[in-house]
Amino acid sequence: MTDESQRERIDVGSTTQHARFPHLFSPLKVGPITLKNRIVNSAHQTGFAHGGNYTSQLLAYHRERARGGAAVILSQAVAVVPGYLDLWNVDDNLVHQYREVVATVGEHGAHYFAELWHPGRLSHYTGSEAEFHEAPSATPLLVDGVDWRVPHALEPERIRTIIRAFGEAAGRCREGGVAGIELHFAHGNLAEQFISPVTNHRDDEWGGSFENRLRFAKEVATAVRAAVGPDIVVGARITGSGLDTGEPGQLDMLEIAGTFDSWKLLDYLSVTMGHYADELNTARNIPNMTFDPGLWARYGKGVKNVVDIPVFLVGRVNHPRVAEELIAGGSCDAVVMARALIADPYFPVKAETGREIDIRPCVGAMNCLQHLYGGRGIRCIHNPVVSREERLGGELSPAADRRRVVVVGGGPGGLECARVAALRGHEVVLLERAATLGGQVRAASRLPGRSELAQVADWLASQCESAGVSVELGTEASPEIVVSYSPDAVVVATGSAMVPASLPGEIAVFGALEALDGTKNLGSRVLVFDEFGDWQGFGVAYALASRGVDVEFVTPTNFPGSALELTNRRIAYERLVALGVGFHPVATLLRSQGNAVVLRCGHGAAEEVLEDIEAVVSVTFPKADDGIYHALVGLVPETLLVGDALSPRGIEESVYDGHMAGRRI
């Protein structure tokens, strides 16, 4: 194996400070402990806990991120009462589990913090097993028109019980050896429900005045500090500013942050934004690629100006330069990352050792949340190890024998296969018929607001170059050409294609790529037909509407963008509405007659006519391009089929297929 091919092997023992990021890699005193750098792996749900307990899968997930160099690994939110999400701290059963995870991350120099919480009325997103839901007041909650609840207003004795539960949970954290506790007073959870006048309508000691609305948070912090003493860090996650009418704004939250600091109970504040009461706030809380990196800087800076304790800050911190600028600019003392360390757990050690070009970028695609909300645990659009750390984590194993491998197709599946195979020591040739690498990722990145997807292809291409892959562009891979390389194995990653729908009548029908490239005059009023509700239909509609085209959006799905992750869908839908796009869900194309298109609407036989349509753009289910695979079977010793050529799905599945093929050869 060449020196270059060993780039996958990470020197996790290096302590060399990278001169480009001196603030990021300087130590930070937080209460009684000192962090080795300013990178905090954020508390975030994984879907890897079960029945209130840690699992080996969750331990492996934490281990990988500690090994990658983060200074703090935060637990996912741990409920202080049973039944919320999949991890809770309610008895001594969790003590030995804390000891195990503390030891696991401690092997790599990371501190382990536990985040404690109670969701209150937001239990709709926790998979709650509770028979009813409780909150400061019986404030109704309608979640995007599909889920509603009216919580039970807490009695004073129940409030005291929950406060005691926080203290008891903190005591178990102390017994388990955790270095710190983070109190989740943000994201619309119970503490913030007491703080906000939108959700707290009480007229007793727990509501009304500023002091009364902060009473719950203060008593929780007091109980926790009493349980752990001075030798364990206690911090709180708070909101930088409410984003809805009536919520505490930035000035209110600065007063609240200053009040929290005045209690002398907390060692740090971690600033976040938004809540989970609706899709719009969730989208702001977990910003996708349409939001700028480091977007909450001013809120962190505001809090830092009014408190004397360290301030942590979250918000699309997806590159070490962003992190360095936030700290150097006075917006925070430490950066909090979730998705960046999902995409690449080794972000810290790569940045510290001058290898930031090798950091697998988080592109804000939100596939991690798509899987989580589907109950399957988080994944990543282009890190196939995520969720599979037990099986795939750590270093790649060298191949037993060096083989000549030909990869046909330079999309994400082919590139990942070539990268992994080369790192394992194989001689790899990649054949791509286009003039550039990336396949359909390049096309997808041309959609409005999706440009960061190109970073997936850019990273894979650069890693293939570093690993020594020989790339032949502009090469149409016929069976004869492939065989001429005398390969020991061939991996076919030729992707898929969309065939525009057939529409009887005179109106022209175009494919999505034809509509995007701007070479066709589609006219001033266009119908976009989206067969399966993913990004392609929304992207084409947005591109056309942005050019001033009058767009009618037709889909047989129950609602537009139904296949998208909820926060992506919410943001994209709002932007399409603002551009005047008309929506026709649960509808199919029947025929065109003159300059009109006839739809079948709803689940019956009703018809609707859309007049003055000049063109139809058709987004249909893709079909596998697998012809060369079948032609090669029997001509070479081993033939593998991956990605969309195997079964049209998406970038994530293609990368996983390619990764596993690279390991298998």
C-alpha positions as semicolon CSV with decimal commas, in nm:
position;residue;x (nm);y (nm);z (nm)
1;M;0,000;0,000;0,000
2;T;0,139;0,342;-0,096
3;D;0,185;0,628;0,147
4;E;-0,092;0,817;-0,031
5;S;-0,334;0,528;0,004
6;Q;-0,294;0,541;0,380
7;R;-0,458;0,883;0,404
8;E;-0,770;0,713;0,543
9;R;-0,567;0,622;0,852
10;I;-0,604;0,907;1,098
11;D;-0,324;1,003;1,338
12;V;-0,550;1,052;1,638
13;G;-0,254;1,092;1,871
14;S;-0,123;1,416;1,720
15;T;-0,130;1,725;1,943
16;T;0,022;1,966;1,691
17;Q;-0,169;2,293;1,688
18;H;-0,259;2,401;1,338
19;A;-0,144;2,760;1,299
20;R;-0,442;2,845;1,079
21;F;-0,688;2,778;1,363
22;P;-0,515;2,891;1,683
23;H;-0,836;2,983;1,866
24;L;-1,015;2,660;1,777
25;F;-0,732;2,446;1,906
26;S;-0,653;2,633;2,225
27;P;-0,764;2,491;2,563
28;L;-1,071;2,630;2,741
29;K;-1,143;2,632;3,114
30;V;-1,508;2,546;3,181
31;G;-1,590;2,532;3,549
32;P;-1,366;2,273;3,715
33;I;-1,230;2,117;3,392
34;T;-1,020;2,221;3,094
35;L;-1,117;2,127;2,739
36;K;-0,834;2,034;2,502
37;N;-0,994;2,235;2,219
38;R;-1,309;2,435;2,149
39;I;-1,509;2,166;1,964
40;V;-1,821;2,030;2,133
41;N;-2,014;1,740;1,982
42;S;-2,370;1,862;2,029
43;A;-2,644;1,673;2,207
44;H;-2,859;1,525;1,929
45;Q;-3,090;1,234;1,888
46;T;-2,950;0,930;1,712
47;G;-3,215;0,664;1,734
48;F;-2,948;0,428;1,869
49;A;-3,066;0,405;2,231
50;H;-3,341;0,160;2,320
51;G;-3,591;0,128;2,601
52;G;-3,426;0,402;2,807
53;N;-3,078;0,249;2,780
54;Y;-2,751;0,289;2,595
55;T;-2,674;0,027;2,332
56;S;-2,348;-0,096;2,186
57;Q;-2,443;0,093;1,868
58;L;-2,468;0,422;2,058
59;L;-2,138;0,356;2,240
60;A;-1,966;0,292;1,908
61;Y;-2,113;0,613;1,767
62;H;-1,977;0,816;2,060
63;R;-1,640;0,637;2,042
64;E;-1,592;0,733;1,677
65;R;-1,651;1,103;1,749
66;A;-1,424;1,101;2,054
67;R;-1,155;0,928;1,851
68;G;-1,192;1,202;1,590
69;G;-1,082;1,467;1,839
70;A;-1,386;1,650;1,981
71;A;-1,318;1,788;2,329
72;V;-1,669;1,721;2,462
73;I;-1,913;1,448;2,367
74;L;-2,264;1,532;2,480
75;S;-2,523;1,264;2,533
76;Q;-2,845;1,287;2,343
77;A;-3,127;1,443;2,544
78;V;-3,193;1,220;2,846
79;A;-3,537;1,251;3,002
80;V;-3,563;1,278;3,380
81;V;-3,899;1,098;3,369
82;P;-3,962;0,774;3,179
83;G;-4,124;0,734;2,841
84;Y;-3,978;1,016;2,633
85;L;-3,759;0,937;2,335
86;D;-3,537;0,633;2,387
87;L;-3,304;0,728;2,672
88;W;-3,401;0,832;3,024
89;N;-3,236;0,876;3,361
90;V;-3,487;0,753;3,619
91;D;-3,309;0,484;3,821
92;D;-2,965;0,348;3,907
93;N;-2,965;0,126;3,598
94;L;-2,808;0,412;3,403
95;V;-2,513;0,461;3,643
96;H;-2,301;0,176;3,512
97;Q;-2,393;0,273;3,157
98;Y;-2,261;0,623;3,220
99;R;-1,939;0,472;3,355
100;E;-1,897;0,269;3,039
101;V;-1,953;0,559;2,798
102;V;-1,732;0,790;3,008
103;A;-1,451;0,536;2,986
104;T;-1,513;0,485;2,615
105;V;-1,474;0,849;2,518
106;G;-1,212;0,914;2,786
107;E;-0,971;0,679;2,610
108;H;-0,944;0,946;2,342
109;G;-0,918;1,249;2,569
110;A;-1,280;1,362;2,547
111;H;-1,505;1,466;2,834
112;Y;-1,857;1,323;2,847
113;F;-2,151;1,549;2,937
114;A;-2,509;1,436;2,993
115;E;-2,797;1,654;2,875
116;L;-3,104;1,639;3,102
117;W;-3,449;1,750;2,992
118;H;-3,826;1,723;3,004
119;P;-4,015;1,795;2,678
120;G;-4,340;1,917;2,831
121;R;-4,598;1,970;2,558
122;L;-4,343;1,890;2,283
123;S;-4,370;1,519;2,348
124;H;-4,523;1,482;2,000
125;Y;-4,174;1,445;1,853
126;T;-4,034;1,217;2,123
127;G;-4,218;0,895;2,048
128;S;-4,376;0,938;2,390
129;E;-4,534;0,643;2,563
130;A;-4,697;0,873;2,820
131;E;-5,075;0,851;2,850
132;F;-5,104;1,230;2,854
133;H;-4,876;1,528;2,811
134;E;-4,801;1,798;3,065
135;A;-4,702;2,161;3,043
136;P;-4,715;2,484;3,247
137;S;-5,051;2,568;3,088
138;A;-5,303;2,386;2,872
139;T;-5,180;2,566;2,560
140;P;-5,303;2,378;2,249
141;L;-5,045;2,262;1,999
142;L;-5,117;2,204;1,630
143;V;-4,819;2,054;1,453
144;D;-4,841;2,154;1,088
145;G;-5,201;2,051;1,061
146;V;-5,143;1,680;1,112
147;D;-5,092;1,635;1,487
148;W;-5,268;1,813;1,773
149;R;-5,280;1,796;2,151
150;V;-5,393;1,992;2,453
151;P;-5,151;1,924;2,740
152;H;-5,247;1,889;3,104
153;A;-5,160;2,199;3,312
154;L;-4,912;2,097;3,580
155;E;-5,019;2,110;3,944
156;P;-4,765;2,271;4,183
157;E;-4,680;1,939;4,349
158;R;-4,610;1,780;4,010
159;I;-4,379;2,070;3,927
160;R;-4,189;2,003;4,251
161;T;-4,171;1,633;4,161
162;I;-4,013;1,713;3,823
163;I;-3,760;1,948;3,987
164;R;-3,663;1,670;4,228
165;A;-3,635;1,433;3,931
166;F;-3,374;1,663;3,774
167;G;-3,174;1,663;4,098
168;E;-3,195;1,285;4,135
169;A;-3,093;1,235;3,772
170;A;-2,794;1,466;3,829
171;G;-2,691;1,255;4,127
172;R;-2,686;0,947;3,906
173;C;-2,475;1,139;3,654
174;R;-2,228;1,214;3,934
175;E;-2,218;0,848;4,035
176;G;-2,163;0,754;3,673
177;G;-1,857;0,977;3,648
178;V;-1,976;1,224;3,386
179;A;-1,769;1,540;3,361
180;G;-2,062;1,771;3,302
181;I;-2,439;1,813;3,289
182;E;-2,621;2,030;3,038
183;L;-2,970;2,143;3,134
184;H;-3,188;2,171;2,826
185;F;-3,369;2,501;2,874
186;A;-3,419;2,560;2,499
187;H;-3,593;2,422;2,189
188;G;-3,933;2,482;2,343
189;N;-3,888;2,217;2,612
190;L;-4,053;2,235;2,955
191;A;-3,818;2,494;3,108
192;E;-3,864;2,725;2,810
193;Q;-4,239;2,668;2,822
194;F;-4,231;2,817;3,171
195;I;-4,012;3,106;3,052
196;S;-4,221;3,207;2,750
197;P;-4,549;3,399;2,798
198;V;-4,677;3,225;2,484
199;T;-4,692;2,892;2,670
200;N;-4,713;3,007;3,033
201;H;-5,049;3,158;3,129
202;R;-5,028;3,081;3,500
203;D;-5,118;3,326;3,775
204;D;-4,943;3,147;4,062
205;E;-4,576;3,153;4,170
206;W;-4,478;2,973;3,847
207;G;-4,614;3,233;3,604
208;G;-4,684;3,595;3,533
209;S;-4,382;3,801;3,633
210;F;-4,032;3,764;3,490
211;E;-3,908;3,620;3,819
212;N;-4,191;3,370;3,840
213;R;-4,145;3,250;3,482
214;L;-3,776;3,181;3,553
215;R;-3,850;3,008;3,882
216;F;-3,868;2,657;3,734
217;A;-3,530;2,694;3,559
218;K;-3,369;2,837;3,872
219;E;-3,499;2,561;4,099
220;V;-3,389;2,294;3,852
221;A;-3,040;2,446;3,835
222;T;-3,031;2,471;4,215
223;A;-3,134;2,108;4,259
224;V;-2,879;1,988;4,005
225;R;-2,593;2,190;4,153
226;A;-2,680;2,066;4,503
227;A;-2,670;1,707;4,375
228;V;-2,331;1,728;4,201
229;G;-2,137;1,988;4,397
230;P;-1,860;2,208;4,254
231;D;-1,651;1,938;4,084
232;I;-1,884;1,868;3,792
233;V;-1,962;2,116;3,514
234;V;-2,322;2,235;3,502
235;G;-2,431;2,434;3,197
236;A;-2,756;2,522;3,026
237;R;-2,871;2,532;2,667
238;I;-3,071;2,847;2,597
239;T;-3,235;3,017;2,301
240;G;-3,069;3,322;2,149
241;S;-3,402;3,471;2,053
242;G;-3,756;3,358;1,998
243;L;-3,856;3,368;1,634
244;D;-4,235;3,388;1,671
245;T;-4,460;3,674;1,778
246;G;-4,492;3,697;2,155
247;E;-4,186;3,487;2,237
248;P;-3,895;3,643;2,428
249;G;-3,688;3,831;2,170
250;Q;-3,313;3,885;2,165
251;L;-3,315;4,161;2,429
252;D;-3,538;3,949;2,652
253;M;-3,307;3,651;2,616
254;L;-3,003;3,865;2,697
255;E;-3,173;3,965;3,021
256;I;-3,254;3,600;3,088
257;A;-2,894;3,494;3,014
258;G;-2,761;3,760;3,248
259;T;-3,004;3,646;3,517
260;F;-2,896;3,285;3,473
261;D;-2,534;3,391;3,517
262;S;-2,616;3,591;3,829
263;W;-2,736;3,277;4,005
264;K;-2,374;3,150;4,011
265;L;-2,502;2,798;3,952
266;L;-2,391;2,749;3,589
267;D;-2,047;2,707;3,432
268;Y;-2,145;2,782;3,071
269;L;-2,436;2,871;2,843
270;S;-2,491;2,702;2,507
271;V;-2,682;2,920;2,260
272;T;-2,917;2,768;2,005
273;M;-3,226;2,884;1,814
274;G;-3,579;2,774;1,736
275;H;-3,798;2,502;1,883
276;Y;-3,978;2,187;1,772
277;A;-4,339;2,303;1,799
278;D;-4,371;2,329;1,419
279;E;-4,177;2,255;1,102
280;L;-4,074;2,616;1,040
281;N;-3,903;2,652;1,378
282;T;-3,748;2,308;1,341
283;A;-3,607;2,421;1,006
284;R;-3,458;2,730;1,169
285;N;-3,320;2,524;1,455
286;I;-3,151;2,275;1,220
287;P;-3,072;2,492;0,914
288;N;-3,026;2,318;0,581
289;M;-2,793;2,414;0,296
290;T;-3,002;2,718;0,203
291;F;-2,884;2,889;0,524
292;D;-2,541;3,050;0,560
293;P;-2,280;2,882;0,782
294;G;-2,241;3,037;1,125
295;L;-2,577;3,212;1,088
296;W;-2,646;3,263;1,460
297;A;-2,322;3,450;1,533
298;R;-2,487;3,771;1,655
299;Y;-2,695;3,586;1,912
300;G;-2,389;3,417;2,058
301;K;-2,200;3,747;2,067
302;G;-2,490;3,914;2,245
303;V;-2,495;3,650;2,519
304;K;-2,116;3,655;2,550
305;N;-2,133;4,030;2,614
306;V;-2,364;3,995;2,915
307;V;-2,222;3,691;3,099
308;D;-1,892;3,604;3,262
309;I;-1,901;3,230;3,191
310;P;-1,803;3,060;2,862
311;V;-2,055;3,066;2,577
312;F;-2,099;2,779;2,333
313;L;-2,270;2,836;1,996
314;V;-2,435;2,617;1,734
315;G;-2,551;2,697;1,379
316;R;-2,409;2,536;1,063
317;V;-2,050;2,531;1,186
318;N;-1,941;2,316;0,895
319;H;-1,578;2,415;0,839
320;P;-1,286;2,491;1,072
321;R;-1,260;2,839;0,920
322;V;-1,619;2,912;1,025
323;A;-1,542;2,786;1,376
324;E;-1,221;2,988;1,401
325;E;-1,393;3,309;1,290
326;L;-1,679;3,265;1,536
327;I;-1,439;3,226;1,828
328;A;-1,189;3,489;1,715
329;G;-1,472;3,734;1,645
330;G;-1,613;3,709;1,994
331;S;-1,934;3,524;1,910
332;C;-1,852;3,231;2,138
333;D;-1,582;3,051;2,333
334;A;-1,654;2,708;2,183
335;V;-1,845;2,581;1,880
336;V;-2,114;2,316;1,899
337;M;-2,139;2,073;1,606
338;A;-2,375;1,788;1,534
339;R;-2,407;1,734;1,159
340;A;-2,047;1,832;1,081
341;L;-1,929;1,552;1,310
342;I;-2,189;1,315;1,171
343;A;-2,048;1,374;0,822
344;D;-1,689;1,346;0,945
345;P;-1,611;1,244;1,305
346;Y;-1,245;1,318;1,230
347;F;-1,313;1,685;1,148
348;P;-1,118;1,800;1,459
349;V;-0,802;1,595;1,411
350;K;-0,793;1,665;1,037
351;A;-0,826;2,039;1,096
352;E;-0,565;2,036;1,372
353;T;-0,308;1,850;1,162
354;G;-0,345;2,066;0,851
355;R;-0,569;1,831;0,657
356;E;-0,885;2,038;0,630
357;I;-0,903;1,953;0,258
358;D;-0,968;1,594;0,367
359;I;-1,266;1,681;0,589
360;R;-1,578;1,523;0,447
361;P;-1,808;1,827;0,429
362;C;-2,154;1,842;0,580
363;V;-2,367;1,984;0,299
364;G;-2,687;2,033;0,499
365;A;-2,883;1,779;0,296
366;M;-3,081;1,670;0,605
367;N;-3,073;1,297;0,526
368;C;-2,970;1,249;0,889
369;L;-3,306;1,384;1,006
370;Q;-3,502;1,208;0,732
371;H;-3,393;0,875;0,874
372;L;-3,434;0,981;1,235
373;Y;-3,791;1,100;1,187
374;G;-3,863;0,777;1,002
375;G;-3,765;0,584;1,314
376;R;-3,455;0,431;1,156
377;G;-3,173;0,618;1,332
378;I;-2,954;0,885;1,176
379;R;-2,756;0,835;0,857
380;C;-2,550;1,068;0,638
381;I;-2,584;1,141;0,269
382;H;-2,218;1,060;0,204
383;N;-2,069;0,901;0,515
384;P;-2,186;0,538;0,500
385;V;-2,019;0,452;0,832
386;V;-2,278;0,654;1,029
387;S;-2,507;0,418;1,226
388;R;-2,271;0,131;1,134
389;E;-1,974;0,230;1,353
390;E;-1,971;-0,107;1,529
391;R;-1,918;-0,282;1,196
392;L;-1,745;-0,025;0,978
393;G;-1,583;0,226;1,216
394;G;-1,210;0,280;1,252
395;E;-0,952;0,207;0,984
396;L;-1,010;0,031;0,653
397;S;-0,850;-0,313;0,641
398;P;-0,593;-0,367;0,363
399;A;-0,687;-0,606;0,083
400;A;-0,536;-0,952;0,105
401;D;-0,424;-0,932;-0,260
402;R;-0,371;-0,631;-0,484
403;R;-0,613;-0,650;-0,778
404;R;-0,684;-0,442;-1,087
405;V;-1,029;-0,288;-1,054
406;V;-1,220;-0,099;-1,323
407;V;-1,506;0,121;-1,205
408;V;-1,752;0,225;-1,474
409;G;-1,922;0,551;-1,386
410;G;-1,799;0,856;-1,196
411;G;-2,108;0,937;-0,993
412;P;-2,111;0,915;-0,613
413;G;-2,135;0,534;-0,605
414;G;-1,850;0,482;-0,847
415;L;-1,629;0,743;-0,683
416;E;-1,681;0,600;-0,334
417;C;-1,606;0,250;-0,457
418;A;-1,289;0,368;-0,632
419;R;-1,179;0,563;-0,323
420;V;-1,225;0,272;-0,083
421;A;-1,077;0,012;-0,317
422;A;-0,767;0,227;-0,376
423;L;-0,722;0,295;-0,005
424;R;-0,728;-0,079;0,053
425;G;-0,437;-0,119;-0,189
426;H;-0,599;-0,205;-0,522
427;E;-0,500;-0,061;-0,860
428;V;-0,812;0,129;-0,966
429;V;-0,915;0,277;-1,300
430;L;-1,237;0,479;-1,321
431;L;-1,406;0,535;-1,658
432;E;-1,649;0,826;-1,694
433;R;-1,818;0,920;-2,020
434;A;-1,878;1,283;-1,920
435;A;-1,616;1,557;-1,909
436;T;-1,650;1,595;-1,532
437;L;-1,696;1,366;-1,234
438;G;-2,004;1,362;-1,014
439;G;-2,283;1,216;-1,224
440;Q;-2,631;1,314;-1,112
441;V;-2,490;1,493;-0,806
442;R;-2,368;1,763;-1,045
443;A;-2,711;1,789;-1,202
444;A;-2,881;1,800;-0,861
445;S;-2,648;2,077;-0,746
446;R;-2,779;2,297;-1,028
447;L;-3,118;2,315;-0,860
448;P;-3,176;2,645;-0,676
449;G;-3,058;2,625;-0,317
450;R;-2,885;2,290;-0,372
451;S;-2,540;2,404;-0,486
452;E;-2,361;2,259;-0,182
453;L;-2,438;1,909;-0,310
454;A;-2,151;1,961;-0,553
455;Q;-1,918;1,937;-0,253
456;V;-2,005;1,567;-0,229
457;A;-1,866;1,510;-0,577
458;D;-1,573;1,747;-0,523
459;W;-1,466;1,571;-0,204
460;L;-1,495;1,223;-0,352
461;A;-1,303;1,328;-0,664
462;S;-1,019;1,483;-0,461
463;Q;-1,000;1,178;-0,235
464;C;-0,980;0,948;-0,537
465;E;-0,694;1,157;-0,673
466;S;-0,512;1,142;-0,340
467;A;-0,562;0,767;-0,322
468;G;-0,408;0,717;-0,665
469;V;-0,717;0,632;-0,871
470;S;-0,656;0,665;-1,245
471;V;-0,950;0,860;-1,391
472;E;-1,035;0,846;-1,762
473;L;-1,286;1,119;-1,850
474;G;-1,479;1,133;-2,176
475;T;-1,460;0,757;-2,207
476;E;-1,770;0,562;-2,310
477;A;-1,716;0,225;-2,147
478;S;-1,805;-0,041;-2,400
479;P;-1,749;-0,405;-2,305
480;E;-1,447;-0,411;-2,537
481;I;-1,285;-0,110;-2,370
482;V;-1,345;-0,248;-2,021
483;V;-1,202;-0,589;-2,111
484;S;-0,896;-0,421;-2,265
485;Y;-0,786;-0,318;-1,913
486;S;-0,766;-0,688;-1,813
487;P;-0,952;-0,623;-1,487
488;D;-0,978;-0,867;-1,200
489;A;-1,304;-0,699;-1,101
490;V;-1,542;-0,450;-1,260
491;V;-1,785;-0,232;-1,068
492;V;-2,068;-0,087;-1,275
493;A;-2,201;0,242;-1,138
494;T;-2,368;0,386;-1,447
495;G;-2,663;0,540;-1,263
496;S;-3,013;0,591;-1,396
497;A;-3,215;0,813;-1,624
498;M;-3,561;0,969;-1,625
499;V;-3,784;0,920;-1,926
500;P;-4,039;1,205;-1,960
501;A;-4,402;1,104;-1,919
502;S;-4,616;1,055;-2,226
503;L;-4,895;1,311;-2,267
504;P;-5,141;1,272;-2,555
505;G;-5,198;1,596;-2,740
506;E;-4,997;1,884;-2,884
507;I;-4,819;2,035;-2,582
508;A;-4,446;1,957;-2,572
509;V;-4,312;1,755;-2,279
510;F;-3,956;1,814;-2,152
511;G;-3,733;1,642;-1,899
512;A;-3,606;1,814;-1,586
513;L;-3,252;1,866;-1,715
514;E;-3,381;2,021;-2,037
515;A;-3,583;2,266;-1,831
516;L;-3,284;2,357;-1,615
517;D;-3,021;2,413;-1,882
518;G;-3,205;2,713;-2,026
519;T;-3,161;2,611;-2,390
520;K;-3,531;2,541;-2,446
521;N;-3,794;2,812;-2,466
522;L;-4,069;2,669;-2,248
523;G;-4,289;2,975;-2,261
524;S;-4,442;3,187;-1,986
525;R;-4,679;2,930;-1,832
526;V;-4,552;2,579;-1,756
527;L;-4,690;2,272;-1,583
528;V;-4,441;2,074;-1,373
529;F;-4,550;1,714;-1,321
530;D;-4,370;1,553;-1,024
531;E;-4,434;1,180;-1,006
532;F;-4,268;1,101;-0,672
533;G;-4,231;1,414;-0,456
534;D;-3,854;1,449;-0,417
535;W;-3,616;1,741;-0,480
536;Q;-3,627;1,727;-0,859
537;G;-3,984;1,854;-0,893
538;F;-3,950;2,129;-0,632
539;G;-3,616;2,235;-0,779
540;V;-3,740;2,265;-1,135
541;A;-4,051;2,452;-1,022
542;Y;-3,839;2,694;-0,819
543;A;-3,593;2,749;-1,105
544;L;-3,871;2,828;-1,352
545;A;-4,071;3,045;-1,113
546;S;-3,755;3,239;-1,025
547;R;-3,724;3,327;-1,396
548;G;-4,075;3,472;-1,394
549;V;-4,250;3,167;-1,539
550;D;-4,607;3,103;-1,420
551;V;-4,583;2,748;-1,277
552;E;-4,857;2,497;-1,198
553;F;-4,724;2,207;-0,990
554;V;-4,904;1,874;-1,031
555;T;-4,827;1,559;-0,832
556;P;-5,006;1,231;-0,762
557;T;-4,863;1,233;-0,407
558;N;-5,072;1,345;-0,109
559;F;-4,888;1,676;-0,088
560;P;-4,602;1,842;-0,279
561;G;-4,255;1,742;-0,164
562;S;-4,392;1,443;0,028
563;A;-4,064;1,251;-0,003
564;L;-3,855;1,534;0,143
565;E;-3,734;1,564;0,500
566;L;-3,983;1,783;0,685
567;T;-3,762;2,088;0,740
568;N;-3,646;2,086;0,377
569;R;-4,007;2,058;0,265
570;R;-4,126;2,342;0,487
571;I;-3,866;2,590;0,366
572;A;-3,898;2,492;-0,002
573;Y;-4,277;2,501;0,006
574;E;-4,278;2,851;0,156
575;R;-4,047;2,979;-0,116
576;L;-4,255;2,829;-0,394
577;V;-4,571;2,982;-0,253
578;A;-4,399;3,321;-0,238
579;L;-4,323;3,288;-0,610
580;G;-4,689;3,221;-0,690
581;V;-4,662;2,852;-0,779
582;G;-5,003;2,683;-0,789
583;F;-5,030;2,333;-0,637
584;H;-5,245;2,040;-0,746
585;P;-5,182;1,738;-0,518
586;V;-5,334;1,394;-0,568
587;A;-5,361;1,464;-0,940
588;T;-5,238;1,293;-1,256
589;L;-5,206;1,396;-1,620
590;L;-5,474;1,267;-1,856
591;R;-5,426;1,451;-2,185
592;S;-5,371;1,788;-2,344
593;Q;-5,626;1,952;-2,569
594;G;-5,509;2,258;-2,753
595;N;-5,326;2,472;-2,498
596;A;-5,494;2,311;-2,197
597;V;-5,395;2,011;-1,982
598;V;-5,662;1,788;-1,831
599;L;-5,596;1,642;-1,485
600;R;-5,764;1,364;-1,294
601;C;-5,798;1,499;-0,940
602;G;-5,841;1,348;-0,597
603;H;-5,902;0,978;-0,550
604;G;-6,200;0,968;-0,782
605;A;-6,272;1,046;-1,147
606;A;-6,310;1,424;-1,121
607;E;-6,129;1,625;-1,386
608;E;-5,968;1,970;-1,378
609;V;-5,853;2,175;-1,676
610;L;-5,548;2,401;-1,660
611;E;-5,561;2,654;-1,942
612;D;-5,288;2,832;-2,141
613;I;-5,015;2,578;-2,068
614;E;-4,723;2,621;-2,310
615;A;-4,505;2,330;-2,195
616;V;-4,497;2,041;-1,951
617;V;-4,186;1,947;-1,752
618;S;-4,200;1,585;-1,645
619;V;-4,019;1,446;-1,339
620;T;-4,072;1,070;-1,343
621;F;-3,936;0,769;-1,156
622;P;-3,580;0,697;-1,276
623;K;-3,489;0,378;-1,459
624;A;-3,164;0,188;-1,402
625;D;-2,896;0,216;-1,671
626;D;-2,754;-0,134;-1,635
627;G;-2,695;-0,250;-1,992
628;I;-2,316;-0,272;-1,972
629;Y;-2,336;-0,478;-1,654
630;H;-2,531;-0,752;-1,829
631;A;-2,295;-0,732;-2,127
632;L;-1,990;-0,779;-1,903
633;V;-2,113;-1,072;-1,695
634;G;-1,900;-1,370;-1,790
635;L;-1,639;-1,160;-1,968
636;V;-1,445;-1,063;-1,654
637;P;-1,370;-1,259;-1,334
638;E;-1,597;-1,049;-1,108
639;T;-1,871;-0,798;-1,187
640;L;-2,055;-0,587;-0,930
641;L;-2,352;-0,355;-0,977
642;V;-2,398;-0,056;-0,744
643;G;-2,600;0,260;-0,694
644;D;-2,884;0,362;-0,922
645;A;-2,767;0,111;-1,180
646;L;-2,858;-0,155;-0,927
647;S;-3,178;0,014;-0,808
648;P;-3,259;0,385;-0,850
649;R;-3,269;0,546;-0,504
650;G;-3,053;0,841;-0,404
651;I;-2,704;0,971;-0,328
652;E;-2,687;0,812;0,016
653;E;-2,773;0,464;-0,109
654;S;-2,534;0,495;-0,403
655;V;-2,245;0,594;-0,176
656;Y;-2,322;0,306;0,059
657;D;-2,334;0,055;-0,228
658;G;-2,004;0,185;-0,361
659;H;-1,844;0,180;-0,017
660;M;-1,940;-0,180;0,048
661;A;-1,827;-0,287;-0,298
662;G;-1,490;-0,123;-0,232
663;R;-1,461;-0,322;0,092
664;R;-1,575;-0,647;-0,070
665;I;-1,327;-0,660;-0,358
